[in-house]
Amino acid sequence: MVQDEIPKIIPLFPLPATVLFPKTYLPLHIFEPRYREMIEDALSDSNAGSRMIGMALLKENWEKDYYGSPPIHPIGCVGRIKQIQRLNDGRYNLVLYGLDTFRVKEELAGRSYRRAWIESARSAGDSASALPGPLRSELVASLQLYAQARSWENQIRTVLAMGLDDEGLVHLLSSELDLTPVEKQFLLESEGLIRQCRRLIDLLGFMTDERRSRKEANRPSDAGT
């Protein structure tokens, strides 16, 4: 994604449990009036950032000020509206496609929804879109061990058979594996694809060990037989 295509000011859609990654799809249901206005503005031909929304993760204790402006993690992902359905009562169903990560520089007033002046979250050294061969092999091996621990072998084989490039594979796994929102945010904030892949491998190893420990703890004891 060419960063110049992303406007410097974008609408923000902060959620408590959703993290969007580049090259992934996110279905959303829009029902709050302020976010209906956000969608209408994003779809407007006169809007310089037409069809783009910045997804951001709310920080802990967001419930105290949800209808105001609770704190958000400063790094998010810009998504472009790819599909949209307007319902009779004004609500929307839509699908976002992740474009690139951003960093919030300053939030702006003037709308019912939140907006921000943003910059790219990538640094000059973050341009790699492919993994070194050994690192990709390590990722696949970690993924297969995790799949065995979860009995997800068929699902993982399906993912690996999709023929995704390295960037697409790492982002898809970061998005779809059963990670917590904070863990996903940790991956999103990685300084480049290689760092994100290494973090993902570490998380896969941790989850694999945890799953095996649970199975071991739940195994019936042979004592007394």
Secondary structure, DSSP 8 states (H G I E B T S, - for coil): --GGGS-SEEEEEEESS----TT-EEEEEE-SHHHHHHHHHHH-TT-TTTTEEEEEEB-TTGGGGTTS---B-SEEEEEEEEEEEE-TTS-EEEEEEEEEEEEEEEEE-SSSSEEEEEEES--TT----S--HHHHHHHHHHHHHHHHHHT-HHHHHHHHTT---HHHHHHHHHHHSS--HHHHHHHHT-SSHHHHHHHHHHHHHHHHHHHHHHHHHHS---TT-
